[in-house]
Amino acid sequence: MYICLIVINYRSAAKWQGLLPIRGIFGNEACNVKHIVDYCEKEQVDQMLAYALACDTRDYLMLRILWRAGLRVSELLNIRPQDLEPHNQVLNVIRAKGGRQRRVMLDSETLYFISKYIFDTQTPPEKPIFGIKQRQVRNIIRKYGKMVGVDIHPHTLRHSFAIHLVRNGVDIRSVQLWLGHANLNTTQVYLKFKDDDLREIYNKVDF
């Protein structure tokens, strides 16, 4: 009975993170290799952003940051005005997982939108820009996902960001730094999508 509960809890957690094991949990090898089952294509994200832009500036900004910076939802909600370096196109992620800190790049247009939002809302430098709870963010993301016919959560956008980087030729070490993974093995799961693209191209070649 205890073993069954462990398996159920493991699979539930894995599903929530958009990850499932390639081999069985009691297989011959340690179950530390996973594949992504939960991500969006760029066109789907663009559609969600368009809906959000038409509905709510805050929602649009949160979606845009998650997509363009690959943040965890907890990191998104801890962004303060003083963490931004617009002149360097840098966002300092101060309260990252495991107590680590990192610097991520953001495009100048996104940084402009954030700065304007901070000005409009008069957010103090030391206060979080988005004063809401993680549960609310999950509901917001799910709402826009339903508009384009996908069932997603915030971590879906993190996976989508990483996959988009790999598909566009970003090396895996840089992806690791962007995502803030302590172990490169955690990041290597995204390399599968580079192989998938190459395989699709190869299969179209007429030998």
N, C-alpha and C positions, 0 to 999 in steps of 0.2 A: 504493500500500500504506500509506504514512504517513497519508494522508487517512482511509482506512478505520479505522485504529487510533485516530485522534483522535475520529472520530464515535462509535466503540464506547465509548471511555473517557468521552466526554461524556455519552452516554446512560446508561451505568452509574452515573455519579455523580449524574445527574439523577434516576434511578429511586430511588437510595438516599435522596435528600433528599425524595422524594415530589413532584418537579417534572419536567415535561416541556415542551419548547418548543411554542408554538402553531403556529409556522411552521417550515419546514425550516431546517436550519442554514446552508444555502447559498441561502436565499431572497433576495428583493429587499430585505428589511428586516433590520436587525440583530436577531439572535435574543436579545433581552433581555426579552421578554414571555413569561411562563410561566403555566401553569395548574396547579392542585393536583389530583393524582390519588390522593392518599393521606391520608385523614382518617377520623375516626370521628364518628358522631352521639352526642349526649349520652347517649342511652339505652344505647348500647354501652359507653361509658366508665363509666356507673353500674354496669353489670353486672360489668365488670372490677374495679371498686373493691370491690364486694360479695364477689367471690371472693377478692380479695387480703386483705380484712379478716378473712375466715374462715381464711385460711392463714398469713399472716405480717405482723406489725405493720410491720416495715421495708419490705416490698414495698408495703404499703398506703400508707405515708407517701410513698414515692418516686412512686408513681402519682398520688397526690392532689396533690403539689406540682407535678409536670409538667403536670397538667391545669389546676390553678388558678392557676399562675404563668406558664406558657408558657416554661419554661426550656429551654435546651439541656442535654443530658445532662452535658456537661463542667461547666456552671454548677451543676447539681444536686449533683454530686459534690464541689464545692468549698465548699458551704455549711458554715459553722462556727457554733457557738452565738453567738459574738460578732457575727455578721452580722445577727442578728435584733433587731427593735425591736417587741416585742409591744404596747407601749403606743401605738405609732403605726400598728400593723398593716402594718409594713414589713419587707421582706427586702432587704438590701443585697447586690446581685450584684457582688462585688468583682473576680472574675476572669472577666470576660465576653470574648466574641470581640473580637479586635483590641485587647485591652488596655483596653477601655472599662469604665466602671463605671456602674451604674444602680440605682435604687430601684424595687422593684415591690411592689404591694399584695398582702397575703394576708389571708384572712378569719380572724377571731379563733379559730374552732374549729380550723382547721388549725394555727395558731400554738400553740394549747393542746396539740394532739396532738404537735407537734414538741418542745415544751418538756418534756412528760412523757417522750418517748422519750429526750431528752438526759439527763434525771434518771435514768431507769432504766438507761441504758447508761453513766452517769458520764463522758460525753464532755467533755474539757477545752475551755475556751472557744476556744482557737486551733486545735483539731483538726477535720478534716472530720467531719460527723455520720455520713455513710455511707461506711464504709471499704472500698469495693469498686471494681472496675474497670469501665470503660465496657462492655466485652464482657459482663460479668455483668449489667449493667443491661439491655442489649439482650436477653439471654436471658430475663430475668425478664419484661420487657414482652411478649415474643413468647409466653411461656407463658400469660399471662393473656389475651392476644389470641386464642389458639387455643381457650380455654375458651368464648369467645363467638362463635367462628367467623370471626375476622378475622386477617389476617396483617399485623402492625404492627411498628414499631420506635419508639424514644423520640421521634424527630422527628415521628411521626404525631400524638402528643399535643400537640406545639407547634402544628402546623397546626390541629388540632381546637380548641385554645384560641382561636386568632386568629379562626377562622371563627365560633365561638360568640360572641365579643365583637361582631363585625360584625353578625351576625344580631340581636343584642340592642341595636343602635343606637349602639354605641360609635364615635366618630369615628375616622377612619383615622390621624390624627396621634397620638392617644392610643394606638392599637394599635402604631404605630411605636415609641413610647417604651417601651411594655410589653415588646416583643420585643427592643428594643435594636438595631434596624436603623439603619445609618448613613444609608441612602438611602431616602426615602419611596417611590420606585418599587418597591423590593423588597416593601414592605408592600401596595401597591395591588393586588397579585394577589388579595388576599382580598375585595376589593370585589365580585368576580364573584358571590359567594354571597349578597350582599345583593340583587343583581339577580335571581338565581334565585328567591329567596323572593317578591319583588315580582311576578315573572312568573307564579309559581304562583297567587298570589292573584288577579292580573288575569285569568288564564285561567278562573277559577271564576266570574267575574262574568257574569251573564246579560244581554246587551245586547239 
